[in-house]
């Protein structure tokens, strides 16, 4: 995918975000900040996932509720 740059004043972006509903903001956030990587996990990534899952199973994680 070809990358394009757009230069906008921050105020224009803030005004746009203030003007759209929550669903549109969520879609913008997903498109701008969330990438999709389909490459297989590296050994280090697999180890990190396993450590995190072990912490989760032991109840050693912090609960976080997303408020809307």
Steps between C-alpha positions, in 0.01 A plus 500: 500500500640837399547745786369853463562798725251768588597806698214650700490740790430319828194720550343361180548144623358583844200672341439199278513260795267723701251503211464125448319240709668233715473231232677720245771588755554129567533429127747787456704373796508147357607615155767740625652322798437127471714311256449148377805277505444157349858382543552197725603578857870487576634274775530802731141608427370149569689495831354840594147383421549185708634702796202735477256208483662342806459828691137515388431143611653575842287813535804725497365749252333835549132523412415795278151608400467721195251778563309661218 
